[in-house]
Amino acid sequence: MAANSSAVKKTARKQTATKATAWSGRFAEPVSERVKRYTASVGFDQRMAQQDIRGSLAHSRMLHQCGILSRPDLRKIESGLASISREIASGQFQWSLDAEDVHLNIERRLTSLIGDAGKRLHTGRSRNDQVATDIRLWLRDEIDTIEALLADLQRSLLAQAEKHADTIMPGFTHLQVAQPVTFGHHLLAYLEMFERDRSRLADCRKRLNVLPLGAAALAGTSFPIRRELVARELGFDGVARNSLDAVSDRDFAIEFCAAAALVMVHLSRLCEELVLWVNPRFAFITLPDRFCTGSSIMPQKKNPDVPELARGKSGRVFGHLMGLLALMKGQPLAYNKDNQEDKEPLFDTADTLRDTLAIFAELVAGLSANPAAMRQAALEGFATATDLADYLVKKGLAFRDAHEAVALAVKHAEKAGVDLSELPLADLQQFSPVIAKDVYRVLTLEGSVSARRHTGGTAPVQVRAAIVAARKRLQG
């Protein structure tokens, strides 16, 4: 009797130690507190709670339709998950480190609310396919939000471009004055970058939108499930075709981070220009005060901290992409615990991108341009030299001869301390006898930008046409 009593007590201790986990009899001792803290993910994956509930509801309804789950159990599960959803939304849900992750926290709470019916929810699935489904649902929602924020930023750029379709500024190559452009045309270059970003995110969303649930741990399940029912309810385009790949694939996370990294590249390039443009040496724009900070020691300072910080945060997103690539490169099939490390970089990438886009839509809408400073800068550096070369070609000179003639004219004007448009006609004719009085029309800033009337050119008429086309794309 004593021996039997001892065995019972030992079994009871084992069950007590493991009751919070998803496993039981296989282990002779509980997980250490340090390991528990080290392996737990509930601190960060609880943000997927609503997606987890959506997936569980669809799974339970499919189990019922397949005759695996009774109607009374389904009703209890639906009611219990609805209660849990409200608890989470109101902040009343008690998250437990003992339950390890968002999935077991919800499952344990469900069982406490509805009893044995809650234990039947996990029939025919594993946490492996469950978490793969939750991440895809969560990321799909994030991509939809980010796409809308990108569109908001594009609309801000369009509004500024329309306002400044005629505002002349210098275009640069090598950060040297190259040719005159309009500020509106310059801003539309960023609109095109963000349009490509939206397209890449749409492609990413399409590839991630397949259902892993039903792959179970790695080999599928022996229950007669119908995965297509779950896919349809959750809005997936189809089901993952291979159970091994379904639970181990994180390509969609890497692809999203790659697309996000390119968005941050484009934002960082814009930030670099904003930082330059607010500098008094340029003075092209003024940023609203709410996006700037002062100095603790220099009272005159107005620092463009938001563009500077966003430029810095781009490196953070690039790092997350590299981290995910390194995470996946050495993993054998199928699921490995390594994959728990996919969430924090993915979550932080989405958070960083979402916050940055929301801020920059407002920042771009609120900036003020200084057309006089832009125009003055465009008058420096002989920005219409190419127009003079084109003029000579139209008069019959070969382009290389025209190029050489204009280079000599620029050297002469530089020595005289004047712009090409300020050289007397006699001086210009030293470099080519075909030059006539009509040359001064092409040497003006307005003449230069207006001459570029082809599709994609900087002429104000083309800028306005591009704005109309872009607005139609955004509406579509």
FENZI-V160234 format. One record per backbone hydrogen bond with DSSP energy under -1.0 kcal/mol. CO is the residue of the C=O (numbers start at 0). NH is the residue of the N-H. If there is no record, write none. Layout:
CO|NH + CO|NH
This chain:
0|4 + 1|5 + 2|6 + 3|7 + 4|8 + 5|9 + 6|10 + 7|11 + 8|12 + 9|13 + 10|14 + 11|15 + 12|16 + 13|17 + 17|20 + 23|26 + 31|35 + 32|36 + 33|37 + 34|38 + 35|39 + 40|43 + 40|44 + 44|47 + 45|48 + 47|51 + 48|52 + 49|53 + 50|54 + 51|55 + 52|56 + 53|57 + 54|58 + 55|59 + 56|60 + 57|61 + 58|62 + 59|63 + 60|64 + 61|65 + 62|67 + 62|68 + 63|66 + 69|73 + 70|74 + 71|75 + 72|76 + 73|77 + 74|78 + 75|79 + 76|80 + 77|81 + 78|82 + 79|83 + 80|84 + 81|85 + 82|86 + 83|87 + 84|88 + 85|89 + 86|91 + 86|92 + 96|99 + 98|100 + 99|40 + 99|41 + 100|104 + 101|105 + 102|106 + 103|107 + 104|108 + 105|109 + 106|110 + 107|111 + 108|112 + 109|113 + 110|114 + 114|117 + 119|122 + 121|124 + 125|129 + 126|130 + 127|131 + 128|132 + 129|133 + 130|134 + 131|135 + 132|136 + 133|137 + 134|138 + 135|139 + 136|140 + 137|141 + 138|142 + 139|143 + 140|144 + 141|145 + 142|146 + 143|147 + 144|148 + 145|149 + 146|150 + 147|151 + 148|152 + 149|153 + 150|154 + 151|155 + 152|156 + 153|157 + 154|158 + 155|159 + 156|160 + 157|161 + 158|162 + 159|163 + 163|183 + 166|182 + 168|180 + 170|177 + 172|175 + 175|172 + 178|170 + 180|168 + 181|185 + 182|186 + 183|187 + 186|190 + 187|191 + 188|192 + 189|193 + 190|194 + 191|195 + 192|196 + 193|197 + 194|198 + 195|199 + 196|200 + 197|201 + 198|202 + 199|203 + 200|204 + 201|205 + 202|206 + 203|207 + 204|208 + 207|209 + 208|236 + 210|239 + 211|214 + 214|219 + 222|224 + 225|228 + 226|230 + 227|231 + 228|232 + 229|233 + 230|235 + 237|210 + 241|245 + 242|246 + 243|247 + 244|248 + 249|253 + 250|254 + 251|255 + 252|256 + 253|257 + 254|258 + 255|259 + 256|260 + 257|261 + 258|262 + 259|263 + 260|264 + 261|265 + 262|266 + 263|267 + 264|268 + 265|269 + 266|270 + 267|271 + 268|272 + 269|273 + 270|274 + 271|275 + 272|276 + 273|277 + 276|283 + 276|284 + 278|281 + 278|282 + 283|369 + 285|367 + 287|290 + 288|291 + 290|305 + 292|302 + 297|300 + 302|292 + 302|304 + 303|307 + 304|308 + 305|309 + 306|310 + 307|311 + 308|312 + 309|313 + 311|314 + 312|316 + 313|317 + 314|318 + 315|319 + 316|320 + 317|321 + 318|322 + 319|323 + 320|324 + 321|325 + 322|326 + 323|327 + 324|328 + 327|330 + 335|338 + 336|339 + 337|340 + 338|341 + 339|342 + 341|345 + 342|346 + 343|347 + 344|348 + 345|349 + 346|350 + 347|351 + 348|352 + 349|353 + 350|354 + 351|355 + 352|356 + 353|357 + 354|358 + 355|359 + 356|360 + 357|361 + 358|362 + 359|363 + 360|364 + 361|365 + 367|285 + 369|373 + 370|374 + 371|375 + 372|376 + 373|377 + 374|378 + 376|379 + 381|384 + 383|387 + 384|388 + 385|389 + 386|390 + 387|391 + 388|392 + 389|393 + 391|396 + 392|395 + 397|401 + 398|402 + 399|403 + 400|404 + 401|405 + 402|406 + 403|407 + 404|408 + 405|409 + 406|410 + 407|411 + 408|412 + 409|413 + 410|414 + 411|415 + 412|416 + 412|417 + 418|421 + 419|422 + 423|427 + 424|428 + 426|429 + 427|430 + 431|434 + 435|438 + 436|439 + 437|440 + 443|447 + 444|448 + 445|449 + 446|450 + 448|451 + 450|452 + 451|458 + 453|456 + 458|462 + 459|463 + 460|464 + 461|465 + 462|466 + 463|467 + 464|468 + 465|469 + 466|470 + 467|471 + 468|472 + 469|473 + 470|474 + 471|475
